Amino acid sequence: MISPAAGDALQGWLANRAALAGASPNTLKAYRADLVDFLAFMTAHKGAPQGLGGVKQVGVSDMRAWMAHTRAGGVAASSLARKLSAVKSFYRWLCDREGFDATAVLQMRSPKFQRRLPRPLDPAAARAVIDTVELQSQTPWVAARDVAVVTLLYGCGLRISEALGLDADAAPLPAVLRILGKGGKERLVPVIDAARDAVTAYLRLCPYPPEPGAPLFRGVRGGRLSPRQVSGLMQATRMQLGLPASATPHALRHSFATHLLEAGGDLRAIQELLGHASLSTTQAYTAVDGAHLMEVYRRSHPKA
């Protein structure tokens, strides 16, 4: 149970994240869940609903108890680190507004964990996915739609939410797509001919007219195609091809970045194409060994 005052503070923080940080609905949903779990634990831990006074008085021992309880519940270290990050962000915002000392919360260290690097497909497997995905449906327009989606993910490096969020107004696809990504960050993404042709072929067969404001990629009932459906499509395709479970829709985005870098692409340019705020994030998306990175460095650096 959460006190009304704590609930109001949580709502204010979420509104701040949405307005100033441009957090997506999914991110806000995750933030809310993390903070509700944290505040509910503090209520049980201290034996009473925690108003703002109680929230301000959370100490180091309370934080350690919450982290131990969360880990004991089977939460991975990486997930606990994410939850702790959300709690710290909430406390930074709250102490700025309320003028109290949040050192006890902000000084907590995230648990150590080994960050998993994305596992892209090799070029031959990526091509095989595009060639095979249409076999998962016997309905011609659905098969064409599936080819268009995976070609757009791999050919342009879009997030699944970005691809499925496109409206029919985007068609016919231009040479450069204007994408609104995470945090409201806008970027320009070149569209390869194969992706443009695949979308055109799909629209030619689609029984639903591409009306303004309507989704570009439709489900069989005419609604917007969901990420879950694309995940199921990739699961069937990878099973047919004998690919590992890591061959997901998001792996196509990883593959886009990795294959560009392997071909000598500039890491900063790839960062822009992916819409990453940090170069370190782009490096994690590219499964290229150190020797290849050094070769790119030697070719590109004026002093090398």
RADA-V559480 format. One record per backbone hydrogen bond with DSSP energy under -0.5 kcal/mol. NH is the residue of the N-H (numbers start at 1). CO is the residue of the C=O. Records with the same first field share a line. If there is no record, write none. Layout:
NH = CO / CO
//
This chain:
3 = 50
7 = 3
8 = 4
9 = 5
10 = 6
11 = 7
12 = 8
13 = 9
14 = 10
15 = 11
16 = 12
17 = 13
18 = 14
19 = 15
20 = 16
21 = 16 / 17
23 = 17
28 = 24
29 = 25
30 = 26
31 = 27
32 = 28
33 = 29
34 = 30
35 = 31
36 = 32
37 = 33
38 = 34
39 = 35
40 = 36
41 = 37
42 = 38
43 = 39
44 = 40
45 = 41
46 = 42
47 = 43
48 = 43
51 = 49
55 = 51
56 = 52
57 = 53
58 = 55
63 = 59
64 = 60
65 = 61
66 = 62
67 = 63
68 = 64
69 = 65
70 = 66
71 = 67
72 = 68
73 = 69
74 = 71
75 = 70
80 = 76
81 = 77
82 = 78
83 = 79
84 = 80
85 = 81
86 = 82
87 = 83
88 = 84
89 = 85
90 = 86
91 = 87
92 = 88
93 = 89
94 = 90
95 = 91
96 = 92
97 = 93
98 = 94
99 = 95
102 = 100
105 = 102
106 = 102
107 = 103
108 = 105
115 = 113
118 = 284
120 = 118
121 = 251
126 = 122
127 = 123
128 = 124
129 = 125
130 = 126
131 = 127
132 = 128
133 = 129
135 = 132
136 = 133
137 = 134
140 = 138
143 = 139
144 = 140
145 = 141
146 = 142
147 = 143
148 = 144
149 = 145
150 = 146
151 = 147
152 = 148
153 = 149
154 = 150
155 = 151
156 = 152
157 = 153
158 = 152
163 = 159
164 = 160
165 = 161
166 = 163
168 = 214
170 = 167
171 = 168
177 = 189
179 = 177 / 187
181 = 179 / 185
183 = 22
184 = 181
185 = 182
187 = 179
189 = 177
191 = 175
192 = 190
196 = 192
197 = 193
198 = 194
199 = 195
200 = 196
201 = 197
202 = 198
203 = 199
204 = 200
205 = 201 / 202
206 = 202
209 = 207
211 = 209
214 = 211
216 = 166
217 = 166
218 = 216
219 = 223
222 = 219
225 = 217
230 = 226
231 = 227
232 = 228
233 = 229
234 = 230
235 = 231
236 = 232
237 = 233
238 = 234
239 = 235
240 = 236
241 = 237
242 = 238
243 = 238
247 = 244
248 = 246
252 = 248 / 249
253 = 249 / 250
254 = 250
255 = 251
256 = 252
257 = 253
258 = 254
259 = 255
260 = 256
261 = 257
262 = 258
263 = 259
264 = 261
265 = 260
270 = 266
271 = 267
272 = 268
273 = 269
274 = 270
275 = 271
276 = 271
282 = 278
283 = 279
284 = 280
285 = 281 / 282
286 = 282 / 283
287 = 285
288 = 286
293 = 289
294 = 290
295 = 291
296 = 292
297 = 293
298 = 294
299 = 295
300 = 296
301 = 297
304 = 301
//
